[in-house]
Amino acid sequence: MDLGLKDRVYVVTGATRGLGNAAARELVADGAKVVVTGRDEKSVTAAATALGPDAFGVAADNADPAAAERLVGAARQRFGRFDGILVSVGGPAPGFVADNTDEQWTTAFESVFLGAVRLARTAAAELGEGGVIGFVLSGSVYEPIPGLTISNGLRPGLAGFAKSLADELGPRGIRVVGLLPSRIDTDRARELDGLSPAPEAARAANESRIPLRRYGTPAEFGRTAAFLLSPAASYLTGIMLPVDGGMRSGF
Ligand SMILES: NC(=O)c1ccc[n+]([C@@H]2O[C@H](COP(=O)([O-])OP(=O)(O)OC[C@H]3O[C@@H](n4cnc5c(N)ncnc54)[C@H](OP(=O)(O)O)[C@@H]3O)[C@@H](O)[C@H]2O)c1
């Protein structure tokens, strides 16, 4: 199937590694061009170089109110157009209710929540018919994850925001989608398992709760993201798609 990605231009934030990077890789593999971001200049340059000439790196923090305009501007300047954005970002601090400080909540709100809102708002103003806005959220949108209280608090709200946006942008032919990973084998997943005194046992316990009995690979997530962002998914909007090997208990 031709995804129709050739020469389309996407901004992918939080893409120096992990899920954003995997999505950027699959977009480029199918002929798209990408502006990739992360906070660290060196990692951004390295990631863009590894992705090849169809990638351009810009160091930007999703929490920065000026990031959105800068990134859309970079897409237009470097590649001459802007067709969509995938918002990924470092996950919020882990912790149970009593653990998380106001500062952790505020930091996460700025980068995970308000950053995504600002990026989406700017993209919405810039995109034309056929444009797409994607959010990398979490399985916590539907089912709270023990020990990830901030994620459990913020992600469902972002899903609500995404749904509002899908309703508002649909008449302009712009789609809005969410991806809900649960356990994809990235640095973040390994860091979370590493919080347990027995990381390997923690991973095995998680895997035993996944019907496919394994963590997903970044490439599996990336392919799903590339499809959702592509014109091949032209009638999908307002959806939250679990990418979780069946882990979500509802249907
Ligand atoms: N992996 C999973 O299974 C899973 C499951 C549920 C939810 N998620 C969520 O999905 C998102 C991505 O996860 P991941 O596994 O890819 O994480 P990751 O491996 O930690 O990668 C995060 C990426 O985002 C960048 N980043 C971090 N903070 C940023 C900021 N404020 N502005 C711009 N870029 C930033 C990082 O680079 P720098 O640090 O250099 O900026 C890195 O490129 C996270 O929000 C995570 O909570 C992941």
The ligand as an SDF file (V2000), in Angstrom:
LIG
                    3D

 48 52  0  0  0  0  0  0  0  0999 V2000
    7.7510    3.9930   25.7200 N   0  0  0  0  0  0  0  0  0  0  0  0
    6.5550    3.6560   26.1200 C   0  0  0  0  0  0  0  0  0  0  0  0
    6.2040    2.4830   26.1670 O   0  0  0  0  0  0  0  0  0  0  0  0
    5.5600    4.7240   26.5410 C   0  0  0  0  0  0  0  0  0  0  0  0
    4.3700    4.3100   27.1600 C   0  0  0  0  0  0  0  0  0  0  0  0
    3.4360    5.2690   27.5310 C   0  0  0  0  0  0  0  0  0  0  0  0
    3.6900    6.6050   27.2760 C   0  0  0  0  0  0  0  0  0  0  0  0
    4.8570    6.9610   26.6820 N   0  0  0  0  0  0  0  0  0  0  0  0
    5.0730    8.3950   26.4700 C   0  0  0  0  0  0  0  0  0  0  0  0
    5.4920    8.6490   25.1530 O   0  0  0  0  0  0  0  0  0  0  0  0
    6.3990    9.7640   25.1620 C   0  0  0  0  0  0  0  0  0  0  0  0
    7.6850    9.3490   24.4580 C   0  0  0  0  0  0  0  0  0  0  0  0
    8.2160    8.2290   25.1400 O   0  0  0  0  0  0  0  0  0  0  0  0
    9.6360    7.6090   24.7710 P   0  0  0  0  0  0  0  0  0  0  0  0
    9.5920    6.2220   25.2480 O   0  0  0  0  0  0  0  0  0  0  0  0
    9.9680    7.9140   23.3770 O   0  0  0  0  0  0  0  0  0  0  0  0
   10.5900    8.4930   25.7250 O   0  0  0  0  0  0  0  0  0  0  0  0
   12.1640    8.6530   25.6590 P   0  0  0  0  0  0  0  0  0  0  0  0
   12.8050    7.3990   25.1650 O   0  0  0  0  0  0  0  0  0  0  0  0
   12.5250    9.1730   27.0050 O   0  0  0  0  0  0  0  0  0  0  0  0
   12.4200    9.8110   24.5580 O   0  0  0  0  0  0  0  0  0  0  0  0
   11.9300   11.0980   24.7930 C   0  0  0  0  0  0  0  0  0  0  0  0
   12.3670   12.0260   23.6600 C   0  0  0  0  0  0  0  0  0  0  0  0
   11.7900   13.3230   23.8810 O   0  0  0  0  0  0  0  0  0  0  0  0
   12.8290   14.3030   24.0210 C   0  0  0  0  0  0  0  0  0  0  0  0
   12.3630   15.2850   25.0050 N   0  0  0  0  0  0  0  0  0  0  0  0
   12.2480   15.1220   26.3380 C   0  0  0  0  0  0  0  0  0  0  0  0
   11.7460   16.2240   26.9020 N   0  0  0  0  0  0  0  0  0  0  0  0
   11.5340   17.1190   25.8990 C   0  0  0  0  0  0  0  0  0  0  0  0
   11.0340   18.4430   25.8410 C   0  0  0  0  0  0  0  0  0  0  0  0
   10.6280   19.0750   26.9640 N   0  0  0  0  0  0  0  0  0  0  0  0
   10.9620   19.0570   24.6430 N   0  0  0  0  0  0  0  0  0  0  0  0
   11.3630   18.4370   23.5110 C   0  0  0  0  0  0  0  0  0  0  0  0
   11.8500   17.1700   23.5000 N   0  0  0  0  0  0  0  0  0  0  0  0
   11.9260   16.5250   24.6830 C   0  0  0  0  0  0  0  0  0  0  0  0
   14.0460   13.5190   24.4150 C   0  0  0  0  0  0  0  0  0  0  0  0
   15.2590   14.1840   24.0830 O   0  0  0  0  0  0  0  0  0  0  0  0
   15.9490   15.2170   25.1450 P   0  0  0  0  0  0  0  0  0  0  0  0
   15.8380   14.5860   26.4970 O   0  0  0  0  0  0  0  0  0  0  0  0
   17.3420   15.3420   24.6430 O   0  0  0  0  0  0  0  0  0  0  0  0
   15.1910   16.4950   25.0370 O   0  0  0  0  0  0  0  0  0  0  0  0
   13.8570   12.2650   23.5710 C   0  0  0  0  0  0  0  0  0  0  0  0
   14.2050   12.5120   22.2320 O   0  0  0  0  0  0  0  0  0  0  0  0
    6.6280   10.1210   26.6360 C   0  0  0  0  0  0  0  0  0  0  0  0
    5.8070   11.2190   26.9540 O   0  0  0  0  0  0  0  0  0  0  0  0
    6.1960    8.8810   27.3720 C   0  0  0  0  0  0  0  0  0  0  0  0
    5.7210    9.1530   28.6750 O   0  0  0  0  0  0  0  0  0  0  0  0
    5.7930    6.0640   26.3220 C   0  0  0  0  0  0  0  0  0  0  0  0
  1  2  1  0
  2  3  2  0
  2  4  1  0
  4  5  1  0
  4 48  2  0
  5  6  2  0
  6  7  1  0
  7  8  2  0
  8  9  1  0
  8 48  1  0
  9 10  1  0
  9 46  1  0
 10 11  1  0
 11 12  1  0
 11 44  1  0
 12 13  1  0
 13 14  1  0
 14 15  2  0
 14 16  1  0
 14 17  1  0
 17 18  1  0
 18 19  2  0
 18 20  1  0
 18 21  1  0
 21 22  1  0
 22 23  1  0
 23 24  1  0
 23 42  1  0
 24 25  1  0
 25 26  1  0
 25 36  1  0
 26 27  1  0
 26 35  1  0
 27 28  2  0
 28 29  1  0
 29 30  1  0
 29 35  2  0
 30 31  1  0
 30 32  2  0
 32 33  1  0
 33 34  2  0
 34 35  1  0
 36 37  1  0
 36 42  1  0
 37 38  1  0
 38 39  2  0
 38 40  1  0
 38 41  1  0
 42 43  1  0
 44 45  1  0
 44 46  1  0
 46 47  1  0
M  CHG  2   8   1  16  -1
M  END
$$$$
